């Protein structure tokens, strides 16, 4: 079939672009989740320290 080589290159390029988009999306979601968990961890630690101070007084 004429043009089959070109179609194959287009298909591979499209799959590579799709993989890159999905990888970037996964990394963005990971970092958002990581930041959220670190913020929650700091909040728990601050709350625990405040409670310890209150208990000591």
N, C-alpha and C positions, 0 to 999 in steps of 0.2 A: 504494500500500500504506500502510495506516495505521501510524504509528510508524516509518516509514522515516527520517525526519529525526532522530528520537531515536537510532535505531540507528547512524546515521552519526556523530553526535556521540560516542557511546560508543566507536565504532571509532577515531575520530581521537584521542580522549583515551587510549585504551589504547595506541595506537601511540606517542603522545608519551611516555607513562610508560615504555614499553619502550625508547625511544631514550634517555631520561634515565638509566635503569638501566644500559644498555650503555655510555653515555658515562662514567658514574661508575666503572664497573668498569675501563674502559680507562685512565682517569686513575690509579686506584689501582695498577693493574699497572705503568703507566709509572713512577710514583714509586718503587715497590718496586724495580724494575729499576735505576732511576737511583741510588738509595741504595746498592744492592749494587755497582754498577760504581764508584761513587766510593770506597767502602770498599776494594774490590780495588785501585783506583788508588793509594790512600794506602799500602796494604800493599806494593805493588810499589815505590813511591818510598822507603818506609822501608827495605825490604830492599836496594835499590840504594845508599842512603846508608850503610847499615851495611857493605855490601861495600866501598864506596869508602874508608871509614874503616879497614877491615881492610887493604886494599891499601896505603894510605898508611903504615901502621905497619910 
